[in-house]
């Protein structure tokens, strides 16, 4: 009897989704697609409470977190290169 290790299609989809979720560039793209339209709506009339404020509260920390991850990776690569 022979046992094969095959990746099932469901597992492939999950691994691809995990890679997308952990990619900081995707986080920046998603957060900017929420931030920019929200700012246009808010700046139209600042005095009115809108749902865009909630979108900003969600998207801005995601943007900062993604930028932090990118810059940390850049600094780690620079430190690795300087050690050689």
N, C-alpha and C positions, 0 to 999 in steps of 0.2 A: 504494500500500500504506500502511495506517495502523497505527501502533503505539499500543497503549493500555497504560497502566500500571495494572494491576489488582492489588490486594492479595489474595493468596490466603488462604484460611481458615487455613492453617497459620501464616502470618505474623501474622495477627491474634491467634491464641492465644498465640504467643510474645511479642508486644508486651504483651498483657494480663498474662501471667505475669511479665514483667519489671517492669511497673508495680507489681504486687502485691509482688514481692520487694523493690523499692526503697522501698516505703511504710513509714515507721517505725512507724506505728500498727499495722500488721499484725505487725511484729516484737514489739511490746509485747504484743499479744493472744496470740500464739503462745507467747512466753516465759512469760507469766503462767499460761497453761493447763498448762504443764509445771511451773512452780515451786510453785504452790499445792497441787496434789495430792501432789507430792513432799514438801513440808514436813509435811503431815498424816501421811504414812507414816513419815517419819524421826522425827518427834516422838513417835510411838507407842512406839518402842523405839530409843533412840539408839545402843545398844551393838552393834546388828546391822548389818553391812555390807550395804547394799541397792543395787539398781539405781537407786534414786532419787537417790543421791549423784551418779551419772554424769549423770542428767538435769539436776540442779542445776548441775553444772560446764558443761554445754552451754547451758542456758537463761539463766543469770544474766549471762554476758557479752553474749548477744544482747539482753537487756533493757537493760543499761547502754548498749550501742551505739545502740539505738533511741532511748533517752531523750536521749543526746548529740546525735543527729541532729536531733531535734525542737527541743531548746533552741538548737542552733546556727542552725536556720532561724528561730526566734523572734528571736534576737539580730540576725541579718542583716536581718530585716524592720524591727526597731526602729532599726537603724543607717541603713537606707535612708530611713525616715520622718524621722529627726532631721536628715538632711542637706538636706532640702527646705526 
